[in-house]
Amino acid sequence: MGYEGLSSYGSLSYNTPFLDSLAKEGIRFTQCISQPLCTPSRVKIMTGLFNYRNYNRFGHLGNDEYTFGNLAKEAGYVTCIAGKWQLNGLAYKDTINDWNDSSRPYRFGFDEYSGLIAFNDFFPTIAEIIGKKVAVDGKSFYPLIAGEKHLPRKSVFVHYDPRWNNNTNRFRGQFARTTEYKLYADGRFYHVAKDKLEKSDLDADALKPQEKSVKQMLVKELNKHPTFQ
C-alpha cells in the first residue's frame, strides 16, 4: 500500500473510513522516510540498522540478524508476520544453502507466518478443523493457524471464467503465480511484485536464471490442469 492509498492522506481514488479512524484516534505519520525499494526497507525496519551495516544482498536477511520479532518474543509476546517475506535469498540459491527453508521466519522470532493462500484453501482448512476428510483442490493451512509445522504454498493456480457478460468475459483465462511472478496460460510472464498493472511482459530471451526457474515451476503448475477452451 502506498501513501496515496488512504483517504486520510488525501487520496481521491480510495475511500478508507476504517483505516482513517485509526489515523484520527491514534497517530498519523506524515514524515516517515524509507528507501524507494521493498527489500532494503524491510531489512531496515525489521532490524533498526542502516543498510550499510547488514544489507548483504537483495531479497535476503542474514541468519545472524536480530529482528523486532526476536525482541518481542524474548519479551514474552506471541508473534506473527503476514504477507510478503522475500528474505530467503531466492535469487542467490546457488550460494545460499537455506534459500528454500520455509521455516526461516521462526528463526527471526515469529511464532506464525502466512504467505500464499488460495480461496479454495479455506474449505479444506475448515474440514481439518472439524475433523472431516474431503477431496478438494485446495490445501489446508490449519497447521499454520494452530501453531504447528506448516509447508506453505509455492504457487497458486487460478481458472477464471465469469460467464457473465462480454465485458467481463473478455478477461477469462488461466494463470499460475507466486508472490513475485505471474504466468498466464498464453505465455505472458510478469514480475508482478514490481509491475502490479502488468504493463511489461518479461522477454523470454532475457530472463535471469532465477526467473527461468520460477517460470518453469509455473509452467508445470499450469500443465496439471485442463487447457482452457
N, C-alpha and C positions, 0 to 999 in steps of 0.2 A: 504494500500500500504506500502510495506516495503522499507527499504533503498536500497535494491538490485533491485528494480523495475524500476529505472530510469537510462538511459544510461549516463546521466550526472554524475552519481555516479559510473560509471564503469560497469553497467550491460551488460552482454553478451547475455542475454536471451530476452531482450526487446529493441525496438527502439522507443524512445520518443522524437522526434525532437521539438515538440511544447513546451513541458514542459522543455526541455533542453534550449530553447531560453529564458525562464523565468529565468533560472539559470544564463545564460550568461549575460543578460541585467539587472538583479536585484541582489539579494543576495542569495548565496548558503550556507546553513548551513552545516558544516562538523563536528561539535562537539556539537550537541543539544541532551541532555540526557533525557531519560524518564524511567519510570518504565517498566518492561517487561510484562505488562498486561494492557488491554484496559481500564477498568473502573477506576482504581486508576489514570491512566494517564489523563483520560478525566476530572475527578473532579479537578485535579491539574491545568490543562491548562485552564479550564473554570473559576476557582476562584483565581488562583495565590497563593494558600496556600499549605504548606506541608500537606501531607495526615494525619499526626498525629493531625492536627488541626480540620479537618472537614470531614474526610472519615469515615463514621459510619458503612457501610456495603456494600457488593458487589452489583453493579447494582443500586445504589441509590444516589441521590443528595438531601441533606436536604432542607426542604422548606424555611429555613431562609437564605440560601446561596445567595451571590451576585456574579453574573457572568459577563463575558465581554459582554454578551447580554444586561444585565441591564445597564452596563456602557455606551455602545454605544447608547442605546435607550434614556437614560437620556440626552445624548449629542445631540439628535436630528436626529440620523441616523435611517433609516429603516433597520430592521434586519431580518435575515433568517438563519436557521440552517437546513442542509440537511444531510441525511444518518443515520447512527446508533445513536440512542438516548440511550436506555438501562440505564435510570436513574430514573425509576419509582419504583424500588424495587420489581419487579415481583416475585422474589424468596422468598419474605417475605410478601406475600399478606395476611397472617393470622394476621400479626401485623401492617402492614402499610395500613391505611384506603383508601388512594388515589392511590394505586398501578395501578389501571386501568383508571386513569384520563388522557385522551389523550391530555388535554389542558395544561399540566404542563410546556411545553416549553414557553408558553406565560408568565407564572409567572417569568421565568428567563430572560425575556427581548427580546424574539424572536417574531417578528410580524408574521413570517411564518415558517413553518417547514414541512419537507417532509419525509415520511417513505416508506412503501411498496407501490409500483406501479407495476401493471402488464401491459404487452404490449396491452392487449385488453381493457385497461382503457383509451387509447388515443382517440379511436373512440367516446365513449360517452362524453368525455370531449369536443372534438371539436363540437359535436352535441349540447351540452348545450351552448357553446359559441355562436353558430349561431341561437340558439333558436328552435331547432328541436328535437322532442321526437322520440327516436328509441328504439327498443327492442334488446338488445345485452347482452352478458355475462359480460362485463366489468363494472367498477364503475367509474363514473366521479370524477376527482379531481379538477374540475373547482373552487369549493369554496376555495380550498387551494391557488390557484394562484390569486384568486380575493380578498384574504384577509378576507374571510368570515369564519364562523364556519365550520370546516371540521372534519368528523369522519374517520380517516384513516383505512385502511385495517388491519385486524389482521392476515390474511393469504393470500397466493396466490396458485392457483391450476394450474398445467401445464400438458398438454397432448402432448406428444412428439412422433410423428410417421413420420419421414422424407420421407419414401417411395422413397429412392434414390438408394443406393447400399448396399451390405451385410455388408460393414464395418461400415457405419453409422446406418443402420437399427438395428444392434445388441444392440443399446442403447435405442431403443424405450421403452416407458413406461409412467407411470404417477407418479406424486408426488405432495404433498402439503407442503408448508413451511411457516415459519415466518422469521423474520430477523435473528433468532438464530438457529432454528431447521428445519430439513427436513425429511419428512416421505414418503417413496416410497409405492406404492400400494402392493408390495410383502412383506411389513412389515419392511424393513430396515429403521432404525431410526438413524439420525446423528445430532450431535451438530456442525453444520457447521460453527458457529462463531469461534470455536476452532479447527475444523477438516475440513478445506476447501477442502482437497483432498479426503474426505470421506474414510478414512482408518480404522476407528474404529466404527463399528456398535454398538450402545448402547444396552447393555444387558437389556432385558425387566424386568428381575427379580431384577435388581439393580438400577432402575430408582428412582430418587429423586421425592418427591411429586410434585414439580413444573414441572418436566419433564413429569410425568404421565399426568398432567393436559394439557400440551401443546400437547402431543401425542393424547389424547382423542379428543381435538379440531380438530386436523388434520385428524383423522380418520373420524370424522363427515363431514369434508370438502370433503374428498375422496368419501364418500358414497353418496354425492349429484350427482355424475357423473356416466355414464355408465362404467361398468367394462371393462378393456382393453381386447380385444380379440386377 
